[in-house]
Amino acid sequence: MQPTNLDFYFLQPRAYPERLSLFIPVYNEEEVIPPLREAVHGFMAQLRCEMELILVNDGSTDST
């Protein structure tokens, strides 16, 4: 059955989350970590909630 209200298809505002979890896989990304850190800090400064950053290293052979 099709919805009859066309607003159903538009994005609706919602409450801001209490916490944002950001998971980033890293593999042999030693050179990218410092610029990534700067970018994430800039992003975090704009948020109005807590944020956790989780970097998942799956066996890098460098100093990631």
Jmol script that loads the backbone (N, CA, C; Angstrom):
load data "model"
ATOM      1  N   MET A   1       0.847  -1.180   0.000  1.00  0.00           N
ATOM      2  CA  MET A   1       0.000   0.000   0.000  1.00  0.00           C
ATOM      3  C   MET A   1       0.890   1.240   0.000  1.00  0.00           C
ATOM      4  N   GLN A   2       0.622   2.181  -0.864  1.00  0.00           N
ATOM      5  CA  GLN A   2       1.398   3.403  -1.002  1.00  0.00           C
ATOM      6  C   GLN A   2       0.954   4.437   0.032  1.00  0.00           C
ATOM      7  N   PRO A   3       1.929   5.145   0.651  1.00  0.00           N
ATOM      8  CA  PRO A   3       1.544   6.223   1.561  1.00  0.00           C
ATOM      9  C   PRO A   3       0.845   7.336   0.780  1.00  0.00           C
ATOM     10  N   THR A   4      -0.134   7.938   1.377  1.00  0.00           N
ATOM     11  CA  THR A   4      -0.866   9.009   0.691  1.00  0.00           C
ATOM     12  C   THR A   4      -0.298  10.383   0.996  1.00  0.00           C
ATOM     13  N   ASN A   5       0.524  10.488   2.047  1.00  0.00           N
ATOM     14  CA  ASN A   5       1.099  11.768   2.434  1.00  0.00           C
ATOM     15  C   ASN A   5       2.451  11.932   1.744  1.00  0.00           C
ATOM     16  N   LEU A   6       2.579  12.926   0.867  1.00  0.00           N
ATOM     17  CA  LEU A   6       3.835  13.123   0.134  1.00  0.00           C
ATOM     18  C   LEU A   6       4.992  13.528   1.041  1.00  0.00           C
ATOM     19  N   ASP A   7       4.702  14.106   2.215  1.00  0.00           N
ATOM     20  CA  ASP A   7       5.761  14.476   3.154  1.00  0.00           C
ATOM     21  C   ASP A   7       6.499  13.257   3.682  1.00  0.00           C
ATOM     22  N   PHE A   8       5.934  12.105   3.531  1.00  0.00           N
ATOM     23  CA  PHE A   8       6.551  10.857   3.981  1.00  0.00           C
ATOM     24  C   PHE A   8       7.943  10.685   3.374  1.00  0.00           C
ATOM     25  N   TYR A   9       8.158  11.195   2.167  1.00  0.00           N
ATOM     26  CA  TYR A   9       9.412  10.976   1.449  1.00  0.00           C
ATOM     27  C   TYR A   9      10.484  12.021   1.728  1.00  0.00           C
ATOM     28  N   PHE A  10      10.158  13.073   2.464  1.00  0.00           N
ATOM     29  CA  PHE A  10      11.122  14.123   2.752  1.00  0.00           C
ATOM     30  C   PHE A  10      11.803  13.878   4.091  1.00  0.00           C
ATOM     31  N   LEU A  11      13.061  14.307   4.202  1.00  0.00           N
ATOM     32  CA  LEU A  11      13.765  14.198   5.476  1.00  0.00           C
ATOM     33  C   LEU A  11      13.085  15.071   6.515  1.00  0.00           C
ATOM     34  N   GLN A  12      12.974  14.558   7.686  1.00  0.00           N
ATOM     35  CA  GLN A  12      12.341  15.279   8.783  1.00  0.00           C
ATOM     36  C   GLN A  12      13.385  15.570   9.847  1.00  0.00           C
ATOM     37  N   PRO A  13      13.316  16.732  10.506  1.00  0.00           N
ATOM     38  CA  PRO A  13      14.256  17.013  11.591  1.00  0.00           C
ATOM     39  C   PRO A  13      14.068  16.005  12.722  1.00  0.00           C
ATOM     40  N   ARG A  14      15.153  15.704  13.387  1.00  0.00           N
ATOM     41  CA  ARG A  14      15.060  14.805  14.531  1.00  0.00           C
ATOM     42  C   ARG A  14      15.983  15.298  15.624  1.00  0.00           C
ATOM     43  N   ALA A  15      15.822  14.760  16.794  1.00  0.00           N
ATOM     44  CA  ALA A  15      16.622  15.185  17.947  1.00  0.00           C
ATOM     45  C   ALA A  15      18.099  14.905  17.702  1.00  0.00           C
ATOM     46  N   TYR A  16      18.934  15.785  18.242  1.00  0.00           N
ATOM     47  CA  TYR A  16      20.375  15.595  18.126  1.00  0.00           C
ATOM     48  C   TYR A  16      20.774  14.400  18.994  1.00  0.00           C
ATOM     49  N   PRO A  17      21.684  13.544  18.526  1.00  0.00           N
ATOM     50  CA  PRO A  17      22.056  12.380  19.342  1.00  0.00           C
ATOM     51  C   PRO A  17      22.858  12.793  20.574  1.00  0.00           C
ATOM     52  N   GLU A  18      22.830  11.963  21.590  1.00  0.00           N
ATOM     53  CA  GLU A  18      23.628  12.208  22.792  1.00  0.00           C
ATOM     54  C   GLU A  18      25.096  11.927  22.527  1.00  0.00           C
ATOM     55  N   ARG A  19      25.369  10.928  21.711  1.00  0.00           N
ATOM     56  CA  ARG A  19      26.746  10.554  21.400  1.00  0.00           C
ATOM     57  C   ARG A  19      26.818  10.053  19.963  1.00  0.00           C
ATOM     58  N   LEU A  20      27.913  10.417  19.311  1.00  0.00           N
ATOM     59  CA  LEU A  20      28.180   9.954  17.961  1.00  0.00           C
ATOM     60  C   LEU A  20      29.407   9.063  18.021  1.00  0.00           C
ATOM     61  N   SER A  21      29.299   7.860  17.497  1.00  0.00           N
ATOM     62  CA  SER A  21      30.431   6.930  17.438  1.00  0.00           C
ATOM     63  C   SER A  21      30.904   6.859  16.000  1.00  0.00           C
ATOM     64  N   LEU A  22      32.185   7.117  15.811  1.00  0.00           N
ATOM     65  CA  LEU A  22      32.775   7.097  14.478  1.00  0.00           C
ATOM     66  C   LEU A  22      33.826   5.995  14.436  1.00  0.00           C
ATOM     67  N   PHE A  23      33.597   5.005  13.592  1.00  0.00           N
ATOM     68  CA  PHE A  23      34.531   3.893  13.429  1.00  0.00           C
ATOM     69  C   PHE A  23      35.260   4.075  12.104  1.00  0.00           C
ATOM     70  N   ILE A  24      36.596   4.038  12.156  1.00  0.00           N
ATOM     71  CA  ILE A  24      37.394   4.203  10.945  1.00  0.00           C
ATOM     72  C   ILE A  24      38.383   3.047  10.865  1.00  0.00           C
ATOM     73  N   PRO A  25      38.292   2.222   9.820  1.00  0.00           N
ATOM     74  CA  PRO A  25      39.284   1.158   9.650  1.00  0.00           C
ATOM     75  C   PRO A  25      40.592   1.760   9.135  1.00  0.00           C
ATOM     76  N   VAL A  26      41.698   1.307   9.684  1.00  0.00           N
ATOM     77  CA  VAL A  26      43.005   1.754   9.225  1.00  0.00           C
ATOM     78  C   VAL A  26      43.887   0.535   8.970  1.00  0.00           C
ATOM     79  N   TYR A  27      44.594   0.574   7.881  1.00  0.00           N
ATOM     80  CA  TYR A  27      45.513  -0.508   7.532  1.00  0.00           C
ATOM     81  C   TYR A  27      46.679   0.114   6.780  1.00  0.00           C
ATOM     82  N   ASN A  28      47.841   0.078   7.412  1.00  0.00           N
ATOM     83  CA  ASN A  28      49.036   0.705   6.833  1.00  0.00           C
ATOM     84  C   ASN A  28      48.771   2.170   6.466  1.00  0.00           C
ATOM     85  N   GLU A  29      48.247   2.910   7.425  1.00  0.00           N
ATOM     86  CA  GLU A  29      47.878   4.312   7.219  1.00  0.00           C
ATOM     87  C   GLU A  29      48.724   5.259   8.072  1.00  0.00           C
ATOM     88  N   GLU A  30      49.944   4.878   8.388  1.00  0.00           N
ATOM     89  CA  GLU A  30      50.807   5.660   9.272  1.00  0.00           C
ATOM     90  C   GLU A  30      50.876   7.135   8.875  1.00  0.00           C
ATOM     91  N   GLU A  31      51.024   7.416   7.590  1.00  0.00           N
ATOM     92  CA  GLU A  31      51.181   8.803   7.130  1.00  0.00           C
ATOM     93  C   GLU A  31      49.868   9.578   7.149  1.00  0.00           C
ATOM     94  N   VAL A  32      48.756   8.895   7.182  1.00  0.00           N
ATOM     95  CA  VAL A  32      47.458   9.545   7.108  1.00  0.00           C
ATOM     96  C   VAL A  32      46.903   9.897   8.491  1.00  0.00           C
ATOM     97  N   ILE A  33      47.392   9.246   9.532  1.00  0.00           N
ATOM     98  CA  ILE A  33      46.837   9.439  10.874  1.00  0.00           C
ATOM     99  C   ILE A  33      46.923  10.896  11.343  1.00  0.00           C
ATOM    100  N   PRO A  34      48.059  11.597  11.225  1.00  0.00           N
ATOM    101  CA  PRO A  34      48.097  12.998  11.691  1.00  0.00           C
ATOM    102  C   PRO A  34      47.076  13.909  10.991  1.00  0.00           C
ATOM    103  N   PRO A  35      46.949  13.890   9.644  1.00  0.00           N
ATOM    104  CA  PRO A  35      45.921  14.736   9.035  1.00  0.00           C
ATOM    105  C   PRO A  35      44.501  14.278   9.390  1.00  0.00           C
ATOM    106  N   LEU A  36      44.309  12.986   9.558  1.00  0.00           N
ATOM    107  CA  LEU A  36      43.006  12.475   9.979  1.00  0.00           C
ATOM    108  C   LEU A  36      42.647  13.020  11.350  1.00  0.00           C
ATOM    109  N   ARG A  37      43.614  13.023  12.244  1.00  0.00           N
ATOM    110  CA  ARG A  37      43.373  13.525  13.595  1.00  0.00           C
ATOM    111  C   ARG A  37      42.947  14.993  13.559  1.00  0.00           C
ATOM    112  N   GLU A  38      43.635  15.799  12.774  1.00  0.00           N
ATOM    113  CA  GLU A  38      43.279  17.212  12.655  1.00  0.00           C
ATOM    114  C   GLU A  38      41.867  17.384  12.101  1.00  0.00           C
ATOM    115  N   ALA A  39      41.525  16.611  11.075  1.00  0.00           N
ATOM    116  CA  ALA A  39      40.202  16.705  10.468  1.00  0.00           C
ATOM    117  C   ALA A  39      39.114  16.287  11.449  1.00  0.00           C
ATOM    118  N   VAL A  40      39.365  15.221  12.203  1.00  0.00           N
ATOM    119  CA  VAL A  40      38.366  14.748  13.163  1.00  0.00           C
ATOM    120  C   VAL A  40      38.197  15.757  14.290  1.00  0.00           C
ATOM    121  N   HIS A  41      39.289  16.360  14.752  1.00  0.00           N
ATOM    122  CA  HIS A  41      39.178  17.379  15.805  1.00  0.00           C
ATOM    123  C   HIS A  41      38.355  18.570  15.315  1.00  0.00           C
ATOM    124  N   GLY A  42      38.558  18.982  14.069  1.00  0.00           N
ATOM    125  CA  GLY A  42      37.761  20.073  13.513  1.00  0.00           C
ATOM    126  C   GLY A  42      36.288  19.716  13.437  1.00  0.00           C
ATOM    127  N   PHE A  43      36.006  18.482  13.058  1.00  0.00           N
ATOM    128  CA  PHE A  43      34.627  18.001  12.992  1.00  0.00           C
ATOM    129  C   PHE A  43      34.006  17.952  14.382  1.00  0.00           C
ATOM    130  N   MET A  44      34.771  17.458  15.354  1.00  0.00           N
ATOM    131  CA  MET A  44      34.272  17.342  16.724  1.00  0.00           C
ATOM    132  C   MET A  44      33.935  18.707  17.314  1.00  0.00           C
ATOM    133  N   ALA A  45      34.688  19.720  16.951  1.00  0.00           N
ATOM    134  CA  ALA A  45      34.454  21.061  17.482  1.00  0.00           C
ATOM    135  C   ALA A  45      33.100  21.617  17.041  1.00  0.00           C
ATOM    136  N   GLN A  46      32.559  21.094  15.957  1.00  0.00           N
ATOM    137  CA  GLN A  46      31.277  21.569  15.440  1.00  0.00           C
ATOM    138  C   GLN A  46      30.086  20.823  16.031  1.00  0.00           C
ATOM    139  N   LEU A  47      30.339  19.726  16.714  1.00  0.00           N
ATOM    140  CA  LEU A  47      29.253  18.903  17.239  1.00  0.00           C
ATOM    141  C   LEU A  47      28.703  19.459  18.539  1.00  0.00           C
ATOM    142  N   ARG A  48      27.456  19.149  18.787  1.00  0.00           N
ATOM    143  CA  ARG A  48      26.815  19.534  20.039  1.00  0.00           C
ATOM    144  C   ARG A  48      26.565  18.304  20.903  1.00  0.00           C
ATOM    145  N   CYS A  49      27.351  17.279  20.719  1.00  0.00           N
ATOM    146  CA  CYS A  49      27.182  16.058  21.491  1.00  0.00           C
ATOM    147  C   CYS A  49      28.559  15.435  21.743  1.00  0.00           C
ATOM    148  N   GLU A  50      28.565  14.412  22.578  1.00  0.00           N
ATOM    149  CA  GLU A  50      29.793  13.662  22.796  1.00  0.00           C
ATOM    150  C   GLU A  50      30.120  12.890  21.528  1.00  0.00           C
ATOM    151  N   MET A  51      31.407  12.618  21.358  1.00  0.00           N
ATOM    152  CA  MET A  51      31.821  11.810  20.220  1.00  0.00           C
ATOM    153  C   MET A  51      32.914  10.871  20.661  1.00  0.00           C
ATOM    154  N   GLU A  52      32.834   9.647  20.172  1.00  0.00           N
ATOM    155  CA  GLU A  52      33.921   8.714  20.390  1.00  0.00           C
ATOM    156  C   GLU A  52      34.467   8.314  19.031  1.00  0.00           C
ATOM    157  N   LEU A  53      35.776   8.227  18.948  1.00  0.00           N
ATOM    158  CA  LEU A  53      36.448   7.850  17.718  1.00  0.00           C
ATOM    159  C   LEU A  53      37.126   6.516  17.955  1.00  0.00           C
ATOM    160  N   ILE A  54      36.842   5.561  17.103  1.00  0.00           N
ATOM    161  CA  ILE A  54      37.423   4.234  17.231  1.00  0.00           C
ATOM    162  C   ILE A  54      38.135   3.910  15.928  1.00  0.00           C
ATOM    163  N   LEU A  55      39.458   3.780  16.007  1.00  0.00           N
ATOM    164  CA  LEU A  55      40.258   3.375  14.867  1.00  0.00           C
ATOM    165  C   LEU A  55      40.506   1.890  14.975  1.00  0.00           C
ATOM    166  N   VAL A  56      40.168   1.155  13.940  1.00  0.00           N
ATOM    167  CA  VAL A  56      40.308  -0.292  13.948  1.00  0.00           C
ATOM    168  C   VAL A  56      41.486  -0.663  13.047  1.00  0.00           C
ATOM    169  N   ASN A  57      42.554  -1.163  13.669  1.00  0.00           N
ATOM    170  CA  ASN A  57      43.758  -1.550  12.943  1.00  0.00           C
ATOM    171  C   ASN A  57      43.768  -3.072  12.815  1.00  0.00           C
ATOM    172  N   ASP A  58      43.730  -3.545  11.609  1.00  0.00           N
ATOM    173  CA  ASP A  58      43.659  -4.985  11.369  1.00  0.00           C
ATOM    174  C   ASP A  58      44.965  -5.527  10.794  1.00  0.00           C
ATOM    175  N   GLY A  59      46.015  -5.419  11.613  1.00  0.00           N
ATOM    176  CA  GLY A  59      47.277  -6.063  11.233  1.00  0.00           C
ATOM    177  C   GLY A  59      48.200  -5.243  10.365  1.00  0.00           C
ATOM    178  N   SER A  60      48.232  -3.952  10.545  1.00  0.00           N
ATOM    179  CA  SER A  60      49.147  -3.122   9.752  1.00  0.00           C
ATOM    180  C   SER A  60      50.583  -3.565   9.980  1.00  0.00           C
ATOM    181  N   THR A  61      51.387  -3.380   8.948  1.00  0.00           N
ATOM    182  CA  THR A  61      52.807  -3.714   9.055  1.00  0.00           C
ATOM    183  C   THR A  61      53.666  -2.469   9.275  1.00  0.00           C
ATOM    184  N   ASP A  62      53.041  -1.297   9.303  1.00  0.00           N
ATOM    185  CA  ASP A  62      53.775  -0.074   9.625  1.00  0.00           C
ATOM    186  C   ASP A  62      53.434   0.326  11.054  1.00  0.00           C
ATOM    187  N   SER A  63      53.648   1.572  11.410  1.00  0.00           N
ATOM    188  CA  SER A  63      53.422   2.019  12.799  1.00  0.00           C
ATOM    189  C   SER A  63      52.022   2.608  13.005  1.00  0.00           C
ATOM    190  N   THR A  64      51.078   2.182  12.230  1.00  0.00           N
ATOM    191  CA  THR A  64      49.715   2.703  12.349  1.00  0.00           C
ATOM    192  C   THR A  64      49.191   2.492  13.764  1.00  0.00           C
TER     193      THR A  64
END
end "model"
wireframe off; spacefill off
backbone 0.3
color backbone group
